[in-house]
Amino acid sequence: MMGSLVQPGTAPFWVALLTVVGLGVVELVSMLLGASVSALLDDGLGFHASGDHAPGDHDSGLLGAWASWLNAGGVPLLVLIVILLSAFAVFGFAIQAVASSLAGPLPAVISVPGALAAAIPATRWLGRGVGKIIPREETSVLSQDEFIGLTGTVTIGPLDQGNPGSVRVKDRYDNFHALRAKAAPGHVIETGALALIVDGADGLFQAIPAPQALDSDSNRS
């Protein structure tokens, strides 16, 4: 049955679709284990949801300029990869469908570059739309210092001194942000608990368990 689905010339696009499925499974499993492949990938490559480099990151020249252009919507790198692969597959299947109806499947050396050329601008356009929906890890409006003193809920944890987790906070404009955070030394904060942001640098925050008074105020509100 699989042989009937994989028509001549469509193998690269099936690989792209299967990669999207695999990435989704890996991200789901990592979140269940208290981590996030998306956050770790952004952190390891110095790629941030704002589309800019964090303070202290090195300029990556043409590659950095290309990434900034492609990521106009300010989405995490893993989301951008999924959009790009999905668009590549859709355009690839469409190209081969049209070609097959006219003369026959195109060779990969023609169909793959054509699909990629169409997928790149589509990724930029779709990324802008997705960037308006998903929470951002950083903001170009608020400085990092303005998050200090805010309380929020640990959504990816527990927070300790190991790999960063995520704390969902609301700023003074009532906008929500997913902040990458670790627990301050000597503290562990469980997933779902209320955390107080006490420090931060280069896109990574430190948090402590919220004092009882703040926790009570949060429950009343």
Summary of the structure (lengths in Angstrom):
residues: 221
radius of gyration: 21.1
end to end distance: 56.4
largest distance: 72.9
contacts: 670
relative contact order: 0.13
helix: 49%
strand: 16%
